[in-house]
Amino acid sequence: MSPRTVLIVDDSVVMRRFVQEALRGVPELHVETAADGQLALNHIAQSKPDAIVLDVEMPNVDGLGVLRELKARGIDVPVIMFSTLTERGAQTTLDALALGAVDYVPKPTGTGSLQESLKVARGELVPRLRALLKLDAPAPTPAPVPPFVPSSRPAPRITRAPLVRPAPAAALRTSSRQPVASGPRATANAHIDLIAVGVSTGGPQALDVFVSGLPHDLAVPIVIVQHMPAQFTAALANRLNAKTPLRVAEAYEGAIAAPGTIWIAKGDFHTEIARDGRDIVLRQHQGERVNFCRPAVDVLFASVARHMGGQALGLVLTGMGRDGTEGAIAMSKSGCPIIAQDAATCVVYGMPRAVAEAGVVSEVLPLSAIAERVSTLAAPPPLNLPDGAPHAMLRTISSPSSRHSLTPPEFEYVRALLYERSAMVLEPHKQYLVESRLGPISQSQGFSDTHDFLAHMRSDSTLQDAFVEGMTINETSFFRDGHPFAAMQQRLIPEIIQRRQQSRQINIWCAACSSGQEPYSVAMLLRDHFSMLNNWNVSIYATDLSKAMVARTREGVYSQIEVMRGLKPTVLDRHFEKQDTMWRVRPELKRMVKSKQLNLTDEWPGLPEMDIVLLRNVLIYFDGGTKEQILHRMTKHVREGGFLMLGGSETTFGMRGAFERETAGRTAFYVRKAQNLTPAHKGTGTRYAFMGYDRPLAA
């Protein structure tokens, strides 16, 4: 194959040479240059380049003028804008994308040396050009697989409307092969409470088409991750806001994703969703990049899988790379359908292709059909009521997803069962949480109807175990929240080492370890920063109510998206071994962690005295009496001078004589003081006089 010609258009000779140098060494590319827009148009008419890298601000004819003239002449060539990272640059770049540019690359700023700037530019430009010019595309198969249409409803009427700037399939598709859809089916009677969208290259044009096609009365919120720098996402939100009566805004920490709102993830911040009562709340953080991106689609999708219980829809639109694949797999496992844009209407068929090949796509649709399909899936079910129907019937029938909605007696039963088996308290306003989780739990046990599952569960202890397992909160990540581990490194561990010089033994307990990220984070902290402990007897006890979570901790195997949440690449390489698509904890780390199933409300046999206990964000799920019982037992298991770490909203209420609150940086922790615990008297229970705290406690 002869080299493909790339035309660089910039009035700065320095920038032209800079881009030439960035593309040097790619044998498939031949680079030519033009010093302004008019010279570029003359050059294009004569040499017909395969792609253009275009500056915006130039004399004679600027970048926008070049795009308008190309459109007027009917010249169809992929254009990448070379833009500045400023508010004005963002607006101009979006104007360029609306005029037909397919992508943009920010000009390097603040990267230091010339070599570092070249590395950044090369990393941005080369993959985009290779994708747009199909330099890495596999050979197409003779006959593409037709789009999947669920058998439960007729095929939607599809018209293949082009993008804002028509993109010829022969020039822009990376492959004509269309993987077959095989994920959970998206049906019109599905209960959809949220739509999560991932998009990259070609995204602004695709989102223009998608958002413009949505109904004005859309009954669910939409959260979108578009790969863009921080200066661009607000401008994109403002532009899309003018295209629809729905509210479109840039995401911010704590925003409520209300029905009929569309949120664009803020550039340079990961965006996740969480539940607060019935509200869907947006969370932002600047964790490590995932798939080299921040925001990353995988991060958003993974949070949807954790919190929406199958009641969400995922959309994967045009884009380069594989971002969104791991998150889509997690969403699919939780019962969420996934729709992917088809190859013919993608600017780059990368992200949709990766998700489809992972086997989790429910439907493959052209861009012009996606908004209509989303509107159908997100619409509330129609009501067919007889005249004069009572209000009670109206409430029952209009309740979404009645197969998983609980009657008052059913909710009281599961509340009592969960309290009996785990002491977890479900407040009445948490019924939505139970319903969202019962659907996937019942389906995993072979029941399509929650009511049927609950009827069998009353007399089946195995189903009861599955219910309790499924209701356990397993939200975790490596080095979660960060600052508690900094406090351990700077204050807690050094003090313990000083005290334990004689015995050379340290015990640490992660009392609700979930799938093991917390105890392994502690182990990594010790090995990386306290090498003198390699010859000590260090034991990290990892316990959890969930048998499945303890098994995962013991196995020590994590997915790509799990290790990317909190682990830097250097730490990952040092402590994990790659096994196919998974990562396994190295043996020396695993030997430090002793995992065991344990219910905090039962006895704690076999646990020694601890130097540090991590009981973070656990007490909030218990009632007052259970909290007292657990904290009282902690006084027997934390050494004098040892440390107890709780969640940010938790305290050792009533235990002032046993624990004293101290801080290190942003972290509060509790130091175990000298024990002063004497039985006051015996009766039906035991009453303890505990430094002035006199009330009955369970033994």
Steps between C-alpha positions, in 0.01 A plus 500: 500500500636843407529757784190707578542877462439724801486876438604723790349850482640762741630852450779440753809341349592381848172315540519351151844362573382387844213292356726365225744382766216347704392293197852407396569130528153385394577329167136492390479882505638753252490859632446817297449857629318823421563840666140630503144408411503630141821315417347191658190520279718533190709206614192285576358563152822375342627220727185371675653405839360210702479701825556857622637636829358853509579806712217739584640853501683584173522801263308515171274199561478361854424141600122551510517659155685197366229269637221710348673498162559124512132449574397735218727316252376159612852389597477224758824456693542435874622812681659508846507843664821603678353723773607703800377403848313823572134587539511679166685207346234264630215698344684525168581130500135411554410734212754309287351165599155627407640602159634152431830446683502147641727550802741738672835487676600765756829677439750402774535757776694488823663164424856622558759380250461480124538123513221471754276722284577285195417186696163644603414616146610168349285311748198710408540529123634164383225275644230729361649506152551124501137447601355749251712364213433135593870426530438243775169362375460123450392371164123534460285193477292454182160543665434709811272357767163680505410712806340314787131568566334356813240240414263633765401802292490601133812649346505881526466696181854610417606774264875532460532872545859620462707677762522877493779453246440178302790260552549252217521147638783411265715779641418495867388157613764294672328175402185389322465199727202542730516275809174334592309644796479258790460692827188544717207594279370853518123467509235768501368390841844525663528731800759761405590764760821631341675513163882492502681597179863455395640671189832624366621578145211648304308551821389864473334431163345177624372663819349782293294244308415294810401786731301678230290186451399455864144582609439812709335292773778243547429334835857401596837676540794449263868509601752527215874444499656667196879490487585871515734734689369704792463819296279331241227317690320810628493641145363167371227501766400857409489415131286189553274693738398717205399190300231366735235618748660261750756648738862421403777596743856415595509256792609615845550330835170430675275585205164322504438319172129573480271368225531700182853626570811422297843520664836524320789363708746779583833476320792371710258357760356151522123508543312227687144461622383409850163465671378724781154386589311503173732761349776422251797714600809582292843453656827637361862420576842523339606139544756338271423504129317192375574394141717815489182706547352728765202502488476133406190317383603189696490695827148630437368164378651313796323733744172447313546124533555535874212732580219459245418130541433439132269801468720698262582505130850531359580663165839468331541740209775579252852509638854371482635233733333271754387735777160384626552129433573391859227726634249369245585145606428596863173670401394199297570265792276717719218467245536828310450493121769655280440665161793558264517731198552312174816514288340679206417817697808510727784740428726239663354157570724425797315521831170356366688220329690407819180487704321296233786252477487460879157343453300743714318708239122472489443694179713654225335806345586784261542836668174637358297224671653514848307798643168349391593163651611662826174695515305175467700315765495789750130577460278406795267207425158598363204478735192311379254569779125455494291812548465589864797291609578561870811691597646191666487317166661798329787496748550126460492495122711812451774364725796431268626146459219341702675164477761638740291748703436381855172496686513641856497150658782387270714800588443444873602136456829578325575777752455255787700226328792730422504630857484149643780368281732803491365769739485739203218749532286588199310822553160526328636746243750233386235285332624618160843354586355160586292495182795598280711215641230236528455488122859382427503279814181318404612462138835355611305233690283413200191708582365753251256642755605647835173405669556135407857519629386643835232232537761224459758686711283479812571127529835472320813596697713489184287773343515695826881482487493623139276791601724608789808469277337711231394772744848542646663828396826411323614843385879510525821582316874490558623774736144630520478865613880523510550711813437219757790309345714814512421524874601137546828560318590823677372444854339168591746244364815681625353519853409131496846400376656693784278330760533147359878484469525222755232263369550599134137409434225720356132410454270705276132422444287610204163425657284529187745418223254458212693353203839563659624831361537655846714226664719472191540880498625479859740220401636705208543802728707295746720338236564824310573730794606282794751249367623429855172312556596234245664309787216562744188290557238720335143368470218682321163347588231544235143413599164554340141387541487386137639155425545601135701809593726302732559251217595786268739640758660161546534459122652849452409535131370831361382637167670776304246759611533396866877542505476832315288636786771615739819331376774678310664294224825467694318368807296262285810355335678461833225313685290324235553240227309525170290192416319537167268796559520482882756596765602267786652616829859380534561218753707710742206743535239226529690330782450810715118487477292249700139496374201369693122526490370679807180671606584798720182443703608144593796389709852572371689178573866463406577871465801626700546849640541752218734793450275657237136426417347644183122512544426763240143574387356193674327628815271723292300191398417395857259625764620662821500184711701304245753782466545501877549125505765508227688793652494335841658188354760716329623611841604139557666454160692826456824511701554786740661768286364337185289676241140474377416656163133572419321663208481876470146518644553241777606551862569294812192653660478427873847341512695811597691323775618222271584694186636850454458678170813635331580623151783476250454727200146447368450172687335450838574181693449367852774397743424221747557628852569298817217255557264578788222250458332341802174305521248696707255217563353194335144444396321389187780680318830647612519866593840666475619806681726628225663827599163646587318332211245282678245316291420139402704348216482166327779268605 
